[in-house]
């Protein structure tokens, strides 16, 4: 009995994970485009060169943006899902990441790559020091999802609810003079990726948009 065709295998895998039909159609479309772009080769034959290409780009990304770009690629996060991560969403013991209010307004768990644990822990030490200084200055509060700030008045200053990737400078409310930090702006990550790709002789136009890991790789290799 012949093995199922590639797209049939993809559809079966997506349906077993209860993805919507619209998502299934989108994934199949991208896979077909990727295969035809690479001269109708089976993905199993081109996984390694694509992986090496991604590494070659990531090595040129600035350190803080490198963690974000690597996390999106390694954990399959969309840009905003990465930017909106809270400290408590990272489960180092179980190698998991809780993605809150992701696609379809649903929470989901995804993998935390082993290779990113140490860099992330070092990053969080620096973020923790910034948070402690903000608290000492009388601020250190972040916006909470839903109505949690009313239900738990002190939670917004809790370390567990802080952004994993906070913006560099505190914002100031012009009316109340209250100060705080939002997560980093997504355009800064996208610019870092463009700058990382620019020196490469292949001249590829790479961007990180609202795509998962596979689409991120496609976006990087599709335009020559």
Buried (B, 14 or more C-beta within 10 A) or exposed (E): EEEEEBBEEBBEEBEEEEBEEEBBEBBBEBBBEBBEBBEEEEBEEBEEEBEEBBEEBBEBBBEBBBBBBBBBBBBBBBBEBBBBBBBEBBEBEEEBBBBBBBBEEEEBEBEBBEEBEEBBEEBBEEBEEBBEEBEEEEBBBBEBEEEEBEEEEEBBBBBEBBBBBBBEEBEEEEEEEEBBBEBBEBEBBBBBBEEBBEEEEEEBEBBBEEBBBBBBBBBBBBEE
